[in-house]
Amino acid sequence: MGRKMDLSGLTDSEAEHVLQVVQRDMRLRKKEEERLSELKQELDEEGSRCRLLSRQSCFNQRCCIRCCSPFTFLLNPKRQCRDCRYNVCKACRVYNKRDKAWLCSACQKSR
């Protein structure tokens, strides 16, 4: 950004087309910045909620820190997230083949 383009060798229609492309690029960049800002806020809120819940005695031993569903031995076993170290249920985790470890949905988004 910040570079000046010499459009003097272009026809009016070509210059107009270049201008439209640049304007579209600016709109897309702004939209992406907004999306990333919302995602960052969502992750920050999720982290705050998890810290609050983890202060409750044994909460994360019995329930998923992300969705609060109770763990069961066969149907909904707990797994520890490699990054945040919280226990999560099967609906709130993904397996990372590269690391050979479970990640919670929030940590997966933040990678």
Secondary structure, DSSP 4 states (H G I P E B T S, - for coil): -------TTS-HHHHHHHHHHHHHHHHHHHHHHHHHHHHHHHHHHHHHHHHHHHTSTTHHHHB-TTT-PBP-SSSS--EE-TTT--EE-GGGEEEETTTTEEEEHHHHHH-
